């Protein structure tokens, strides 16, 4: 009986040591890669800015809108976009929402007239071959030129990804939530 208790204690100590080593390894990996991950996110945002609003545009970060959330959808960054003549031409929002497999990070461009210019998915952990298809143009292009007052309901005015209805609903609801969160800002500036 005493030897089995010693074995249990010894196994507990070994498990504790292995857990500490694993935690240290994860901590080191995170500290080594966090700057690279941040650089990649910034690059994805910059590329989306150029693609959604091509030309000589200026992107002005609005700190008041950054961090707003509803449910699982959060505005990471909100930009007012100005053309070469300093006229407001639209808005660019980087956001995150919860998908089937984890967070979905996306960027949405909205023109001054209240239409979606484009949606880009920059990160997702959805099921490969199914939900991960949400980043393909064949799915995202259907949002281009949609009016922000549209319903955004999967299987009504949004076609779902085959065998990935949950993912389709997640990104569609995320887009609609961003529109709802930013609508007063967009409509307010449009009417000025």
Protein Blocks (a to p, Z undefined) as FASTA:
>chain_A
ZZmmmmmmmmmmmmmmmmmmmmmmmmmmmmmmmmmmmmmmmmmmmmmmmmmmgcjddddd
dfklgopaehjbccfbdcddddfkopafbdcdddddddfklccdddddddfkopafbdcd
fbdcbdehilmmmmpmklmmmmgopafkbnoighilpccdehilmmmmmmmmmmmmmmmm
mmmmmmmmmmZZ
